[in-house]
Amino acid sequence: MPIFEYRCEDCCTEFEELESFDERDVPHECPSCGSKNSARQMSVFSSPGGPGSSCSATSCTTCAPAARST
């Protein structure tokens, strides 16, 4: 099951819920204030070799072929 991120519109607390896709738009109770006035947030993900990674192209098997071709 995926993890969805939410933000309470009443107290601005951000929280996550592990749930099915069918439950993602159901109102969620804020763990801080108990309000069900929450909004699903855009999630951010990272991938190996992406911006901000600590990958070293000479030792990384994912990045090394691309680094050699430049």
Number of C-alpha atoms within 10 A of each C-alpha: 8 10 13 19 18 24 18 22 14 13 14 13 14 17 18 15 14 12 12 11 11 7 12 18 11 11 14 21 15 22 13 12 12 12 15 15 15 23 17 18 13 9 9 6 5 9 8 12 14 10 9 9 10 9 16 13 15 12 9 13 11 14 16 14 12 10 12 9 6 5
